[in-house]
Amino acid sequence: MTFDALWADPLCSPTRATILTGRYGFRTGVLGTNPNINGAIPLTETSIQKYLTDHSAYKSAVIGKWHLSNSANGGADNPKNMGVEYFAGLLGASHDVPDQNYSNWTLTKNGVTSTVTEYSTTYFTNEAINWIGQQKTPWFLWLSYTAPHTPFHLPPAGLHTQSLSGTAADIDANPRNYYFATLEALDTEMGRLLNAVDRQNAIIIFIGDNGSPSRVVQSPYVPGRAKGTLYQGGIHLPLIVSGTGVTRAGAREAALINTTDLFSTVADLAGTGLTTMPDSQSFKGLLTGGSIQKRAFAYSEVSQDPTVGWAIRNEKYKLIDLGGVQALYNLVADPYENNNLILSGTSEDTTAKAALQNIANNVRQ
């Protein structure tokens, strides 16, 4: 089942913090990708993993990218301190650090660090398959791959079909081809993971955490309006749900979804009784065609130079605010945001802008 109106934040750490806590970034303080500057996840926040431990029989694990802590906030023990029972992954942003790459990197597993020389996408998949195979009770696995991501690179042969040299010059000249290769490698390894899962007794939620980097973005999205921005190319992402209990398999759903909603939805699917929080609303009912109260708006935000601001939308209109400089778009008539209605809008547009501004004021108070 495909959801066509999901909004995330424009950068990875803020988005994953919204999923982890079910709360907007201005509440948790995670608004950018540098935990030392834009905010680390506070240990006072309740993670979805901690919530499941306290309210259900589910075991939980996070495998892959974390990038929500700084050294002062727990360092290697931060996932454990946030209630994650099993963690194996990368504490930082990506493999773009001195003397490391996607096949030579620092693994942190339950607070202990070591060096791994296996391609990260393959390692994380193996780790996920092994952990799932050990579970005897209901489980929740959060698998967060680090690729595709900068630095652009050539994955191991056998994971993709691209014919590429892998030289630094070729990568620099043709980054999109290498991005495609890492996407294909991800698809290959995800296929292996899904083949290892009992699909009759599992539900799979696939989601992106931000738009593509400007260097590799594809039409109709354009550079400068992709990852890191509040335009659709930065925050309008894929969400696909599959597995047991999804009776609307193959359907496309237009309901507005925020990444914060993953918290309540996972908790709802786990049978905890939680269906809503101030920033999070379960969409479990949409998987079966049940009657639920749909979102009236979606919200996104970021605070990392050069973009500091927020965006809000309803079914038709979207308002972007960048430090008081605003833009209004009719996403039904203009889904790729070519016509700023602040400059030439009708009375209906002006009324819609005021309504969205009012909702944003209430949300952000």
C-alpha positions in Angstrom: 0.0 0.0 0.0 1.4 3.3 -1.1 0.9 6.6 0.7 1.2 9.6 -1.6 1.2 12.5 0.9 3.9 11.7 3.5 6.0 14.6 4.8 9.3 14.3 6.6 11.8 16.9 7.6 14.4 17.9 5.0 17.3 16.2 6.8 17.9 12.8 8.1 18.5 13.3 11.9 15.4 15.5 12.4 13.2 13.1 10.5 14.5 10.1 12.5 14.0 12.0 15.7 10.4 12.6 14.8 9.9 8.8 14.2 11.7 7.9 17.4 9.7 10.2 19.6 6.5 11.1 17.7 7.3 14.7 18.4 8.2 17.7 16.2 11.8 18.8 16.2 11.2 22.2 17.9 10.0 20.2 20.9 13.0 17.7 21.0 15.6 20.2 19.8 16.7 18.0 16.9 16.5 20.4 13.9 19.7 19.6 12.0 22.3 17.0 11.3 25.1 18.1 13.7 24.1 17.0 17.2 26.7 19.3 18.7 25.1 22.3 17.0 21.5 21.5 16.0 20.6 19.4 19.0 21.1 15.9 20.2 18.2 13.8 21.2 17.5 14.5 24.9 17.6 11.5 27.2 14.3 12.7 28.7 12.5 11.9 25.5 10.6 8.6 25.3 11.6 6.5 22.3 9.2 4.2 20.5 11.5 1.3 21.6 11.2 2.3 25.3 7.4 2.7 24.9 7.1 -0.8 23.5 9.2 -2.2 26.3 7.0 -0.5 28.9 3.6 -1.3 27.3 3.9 -4.5 25.3 5.8 -7.8 25.0 7.8 -6.6 22.0 11.5 -6.8 21.8 13.2 -4.0 19.9 16.4 -3.4 17.9 17.9 -0.5 15.9 20.4 -1.6 13.2 22.2 0.9 11.0 22.5 4.7 11.3 21.8 6.5 14.6 23.3 10.0 14.4 21.1 11.4 17.2 23.7 11.8 20.0 26.8 13.8 20.9 29.5 12.6 23.2 28.0 14.6 26.1 24.7 12.8 25.6 25.8 9.2 26.0 28.1 8.6 23.0 28.3 4.9 22.3 25.7 4.1 25.0 23.1 6.6 23.7 20.8 4.1 22.0 20.8 2.0 25.2 20.1 5.1 27.2 17.2 5.8 24.9 15.6 2.4 25.6 17.0 0.5 22.6 17.5 -3.1 23.7 19.9 -4.0 20.9 21.9 -1.6 18.7 24.4 -2.4 16.0 25.3 0.4 13.7 26.9 3.7 12.9 26.7 6.4 15.5 27.6 9.2 13.1 26.1 10.7 10.0 27.8 8.6 7.2 31.0 7.0 6.2 32.6 10.3 5.1 35.2 10.5 7.8 39.1 10.2 7.5 40.3 6.7 6.7 36.8 5.3 6.5 34.4 4.4 3.8 31.4 2.1 3.2 33.6 -1.0 3.4 35.9 0.1 6.3 34.0 1.8 9.1 33.5 1.9 12.9 30.7 -0.3 14.2 29.1 0.3 17.6 27.3 -2.7 18.9 25.6 -2.3 22.3 28.2 0.3 23.4 31.3 -1.6 22.1 33.1 -0.3 19.0 35.1 -2.2 16.4 36.2 -1.9 12.8 34.1 -3.6 10.1 35.5 -4.2 6.6 32.2 -5.4 5.0 30.0 -3.2 2.8 27.7 -1.5 5.2 24.4 -2.3 3.3 25.3 -5.9 3.3 26.5 -5.9 7.0 23.3 -4.2 8.2 21.2 -6.7 6.2 23.0 -9.7 7.7 22.8 -8.2 11.2 19.0 -7.7 10.7 18.5 -11.3 9.4 20.5 -12.7 12.3 18.6 -10.7 14.9 15.2 -11.5 13.6 16.1 -15.2 13.5 16.9 -15.2 17.2 13.5 -13.7 18.3 11.0 -15.9 20.1 8.5 -13.2 21.0 6.9 -10.3 19.0 9.6 -7.9 17.7 10.1 -4.4 16.3 13.2 -3.8 14.1 14.2 -0.3 13.0 16.7 -0.9 10.1 18.3 2.4 9.0 20.6 2.0 6.0 23.4 4.5 5.5 23.4 4.3 1.7 22.5 5.9 -0.6 24.3 8.9 0.9 27.3 11.0 0.2 30.1 10.2 -0.4 29.0 8.8 -3.7 30.8 5.4 -4.3 30.8 2.2 -6.3 29.1 -0.7 -4.3 30.5 -4.2 -4.5 30.0 -6.1 -7.8 27.0 -8.4 -7.7 24.8 -5.9 -5.9 24.0 -3.8 -8.9 24.1 -3.8 -12.7 25.7 -0.5 -13.4 28.9 -0.5 -15.5 31.2 2.0 -13.8 34.9 2.5 -13.3 34.8 3.6 -9.7 37.5 6.2 -10.2 37.3 9.4 -8.2 37.2 11.4 -11.4 34.3 9.4 -12.8 32.4 9.6 -9.5 32.8 13.3 -9.5 31.7 13.7 -13.1 28.8 11.2 -13.0 27.5 11.1 -9.4 23.9 10.1 -10.4 25.1 6.8 -11.9 26.8 5.9 -8.6 23.8 7.0 -6.7 21.7 4.6 -8.9 24.2 1.9 -8.1 23.9 2.3 -4.4 20.1 2.4 -4.7 20.2 -0.9 -6.6 22.5 -2.4 -4.0 20.0 -1.4 -1.3 17.2 -2.9 -3.3 19.2 -6.2 -3.7 19.9 -6.5 0.0 16.4 -5.5 1.0 15.1 -8.3 -1.2 17.3 -10.7 0.6 16.1 -9.4 4.0 12.4 -9.7 3.0 13.0 -13.2 1.7 14.2 -14.1 5.2 11.1 -12.7 7.0 7.9 -14.6 7.6 5.7 -12.3 5.6 2.5 -13.9 7.0 3.4 -12.7 10.4 5.1 -9.4 9.8 4.3 -5.9 8.7 7.0 -3.9 6.8 7.1 -0.1 6.7 9.4 1.4 4.2 10.1 5.1 4.4 12.7 7.7 3.2 14.2 10.2 5.7 14.7 13.1 3.3 14.8 14.0 -0.4 17.7 13.3 -2.8 20.8 15.5 -2.7 20.8 18.3 -5.2 23.7 16.8 -7.3 21.6 13.7 -8.1 18.0 14.9 -7.9 15.8 14.0 -10.9 13.2 15.9 -12.8 10.6 17.2 -12.0 12.5 18.1 -8.9 15.4 20.5 -9.3 18.7 21.3 -7.6 18.3 23.8 -4.8 14.9 22.5 -4.0 15.9 19.0 -2.9 17.4 17.6 0.3 17.9 20.3 3.0 15.0 22.4 1.7 11.3 22.7 2.6 10.2 22.3 -1.0 8.6 19.1 -2.0 11.9 17.7 -3.3 13.2 17.8 0.2 10.2 16.6 2.3 7.7 14.7 0.2 8.9 11.1 0.5 7.9 7.5 -0.2 6.0 5.5 2.4 5.0 1.9 1.5 3.4 -0.5 4.0 3.1 -4.2 3.3 2.4 -7.5 5.1 -0.1 -9.1 7.4 -3.2 -7.0 8.1 -2.7 -4.7 5.1 -6.0 -5.6 3.4 -5.7 -2.6 1.0 -2.7 -4.1 -0.7 -2.0 -2.3 -4.0 -4.0 0.8 -3.0 -2.8 4.4 -3.1 -3.8 6.6 -0.2 -3.9 10.4 -0.4 -4.4 11.1 3.3 -1.8 13.4 4.9 0.9 11.6 6.9 3.7 13.0 9.1 6.7 11.0 10.0 5.8 11.7 13.6 2.8 9.4 13.0 5.1 6.4 12.8 5.3 6.4 16.6 1.6 6.1 17.3 1.1 3.7 14.3 3.8 1.3 15.5 2.5 1.5 19.1 -1.1 0.8 17.7 0.1 -2.1 15.6 1.8 -3.6 18.7 -1.5 -3.5 20.6 -0.4 -1.0 23.3 -3.7 1.0 23.0 -2.0 4.2 22.0 -3.5 5.8 18.9 -2.7 9.5 19.2 -0.3 12.0 20.8 -0.1 15.7 20.4 2.1 15.5 17.3 1.5 11.8 16.3 -1.6 10.1 14.9 -1.9 6.4 14.1 -2.8 5.6 10.5 -3.3 1.8 11.2 -7.0 2.1 10.2 -6.0 3.2 6.7 -4.3 -0.2 6.2 -7.7 -1.9 6.3 -10.0 0.8 5.1 -11.3 1.5 8.6 -12.7 4.8 9.6 -10.2 7.1 11.2 -9.9 10.8 11.9 -7.5 11.9 9.1 -4.9 14.6 9.6 -6.0 18.2 8.7 -2.5 19.3 8.1 1.1 18.1 7.8 4.1 20.0 9.2 7.9 20.1 8.5 10.8 22.2 9.8 14.5 22.6 9.7 17.2 24.7 11.3 20.5 24.2 9.6 22.3 26.9 7.6 21.3 28.0 5.0 17.7 26.9 5.6 15.9 27.9 8.8 12.1 27.7 8.7 9.0 25.6 8.6 6.3 24.5 6.2 2.7 23.5 6.7 0.1 22.1 4.3 -3.5 21.0 4.1 -5.0 18.9 1.3 -4.7 21.7 -1.2 -2.3 24.5 -0.1 1.2 24.7 1.3 2.8 27.6 3.2 6.6 27.9 3.6 8.1 30.3 6.1 11.8 31.0 5.9 12.6 33.4 8.7 9.4 35.4 7.9 9.8 35.3 4.1 6.8 33.2 2.9 5.7 31.3 -0.1 2.2 29.8 -0.8 1.5 27.0 -3.3 -1.5 25.2 -4.5 -0.2 21.6 -4.5 -3.2 20.3 -6.4 -2.7 22.6 -9.4 1.0 23.2 -8.9 2.6 20.1 -7.3 6.2 21.2 -8.1 5.8 24.7 -6.7 6.4 26.9 -9.7 3.8 29.6 -8.9 4.2 31.4 -5.6 0.6 32.6 -4.8 1.9 35.2 -2.3 2.7 37.3 -5.3 -0.4 36.7 -7.4 -3.0 34.9 -5.4 -6.8 35.1 -5.4 -8.9 35.9 -2.3 -9.3 32.2 -1.8 -5.5 31.9 -1.7 -5.2 34.7 0.8 -7.8 33.0 3.0 -6.0 29.7 2.8 -2.7 31.3 3.7 -4.3 32.9 6.8 -5.8 29.6 7.8 -2.4 27.8 7.5 -0.6 30.5 9.4 -3.1 30.2 12.2 -2.6 26.4 12.4 1.2 26.9 12.4 1.0 29.4 15.2 -1.0 27.0 17.3 1.3 24.1 16.5 4.5 26.1 17.3 3.3 27.8 20.5 
